Amino acid sequence: MEIRRDPITQSWVVCGQRERLGELGDQCPLDPGVVESTKAILTWPAEGVWQGRVIPHPEALYRVENDPGRAAEGIYDKMGPLGAHEVVIETREHDKKLSQLSDDEIERVLWVWGLRIADLKKDARFKYVSVFKNQGALAGEEWGHAHSEVTATIFVPRRIKYELESAHGWYKDRERCVFCDIVRQEEKQGKRIVDVQGEYFALCPYASRVPFEVWVMHRRHNHLFEQPRPGANRKQLAALLGRVLRRLEKVAPAFHLVVHTSPNTRNKKGELSGYWKTLAEDYHWHIEIMPIVEKRSKSYSIKEVYFNAFLPEQAAEQLRASDPNP
């Protein structure tokens, strides 16, 4: 397996990884009584019966012990799969979704995501740490047991790089954070707001890429998901996220969820150089949720231009009207 770089789009592509999805017979590798055979990276609570657990991914895309092996192949660049790939087991209960957990339990999952991001960023080799969740067969879910994944890479993913460069340009012209501006305008207009809890907002983006796309954002500026601002109430974020997911599950059989946070500031070389100085002022963590509403959709087949048949204002109105209770 190796990672190759597209010289035109600047995106990195993992090549040669053969996916082995699904459970072995009736046995889920994330269930209590089975998963304990794998050494845990983190368990909570630390003592007694675990309610959540972090383990290395059994078919890891990236490994800490690998050699980066950066090399040229003519005009092309490639490297080895150095990094980290972990699985966050969100609950002991096999048939319980993240959306069905209590606010306290969802808050605990958010806390674990932040802990793993912060811990992996201690390794200066890693330029970016991603947290993502694929729920449902259409999203490529690997196991039915509620889980999310954490990856650390020695490159910044293209989508994040675009966000960082755009945020830097906006700040350079206006000396304001573009994400803060979005929250303020959406809060004022209200028509694309799905739900609010304290200082946390869920909204359908103005140029939503797919039907019912939702972003979850904090009104107060912060570029680091893993370092909540003083006074930030993550219980409010947990409550809001749970309601949003329950609403989305009524209109979509599957979704992708990704936490967007700042790159690792321990390494200031290479891809970070262009937007380094104002990173703390211009970037703003947020959670993006991309539902998969249709089995066949141009939104997923033509990535260069997204096609969304559902206006964000209509999506937000329908989600607002939906009962978030189970």
Phi, psi and omega in degrees: 000141177212165180247123183247147181254131174280118185289346181267309182272347182067016179271149177261138184235126176280121183244138173093003178273119180265117183284137174236086187272156172099175183262157180272102181064230180266003186257123176264127183292351180260358182283149172304143182091344178243312187292339181296343178288346176259129181298130183278143171279326181203141171229149173222133353294165183293331180240153177083200183288123182287144174253341177209158188205145174241128181228160172296145177292131182295336177236060190299136173286325183230148180225141183298324186277356182288158176271133179299326173050042179298131182208159176256144173233087189066238180276353187264161177240142176214165179203167178280165184278060176284137178156211178213150180213115186233158177245127175262111177275113194278342181200159175286333189278122187296322187261018182250127179276163176303321182295340182266357178283160177289165177302320178298320181290320177294320177301322180294322176296316177301319179298318179294318177305313180297319179299316182290322176300311182298319182293316181291332177289349175291339177273109186296345178290333185272121181274334182211145176238123180252142169240127180214160180221125174250113180246128179100152183299322181293340179268001181081026178304132184275323180223153179287340179290134183302121181204161171226174184228153178232130175232143173242131184232159179267017174221160176267124180303149186302317182300316179294319180300318177298316180299315182297317181292321178293317179297321179296316179296319179297315181293322180298322181279326190238348185057038175222158176277128181295327180291320176297320178297319179298312181300315182297315181292317180295322178296320181291317183280319174080342190286343177250005177283130178267315184196158180222141173219109183061238180260015179253138184237142170243126184218155171270119183303149181305319178247059181304134182282329181222161178302134175068021173301137181228137170248139175248125187222155175263135179298323182277139185291135175194128182269352185242109175300323186283353178232084180301144176295153175305131180088353178294133183254097183289343174297323177295318178298318180298315180297317180295315181298318178299316180294319180298315181295322179294323176295314183295325181294344177277345182239347184221135180282346184203164178201159169250133176236132181223133174269123178257117179229178183289151174296173180286121183274002177282345180234110186257018184261171171062239190296342183273346192299324186289333185233026188287317192295326184250016185306314182292336182267329189256343181261157189211117182296152177198165178246127178253133178237120182247098178291154173248100186273321185240146177291328177239120183208136176298336181299333184255350182255337179239087189288336184293325176229125180275144177241120182233111183282355185243117179298138179304324179296320177292319180297314180297319179298317180293320179291322177300320184283345182282138179286118182282355180283152180302000000 
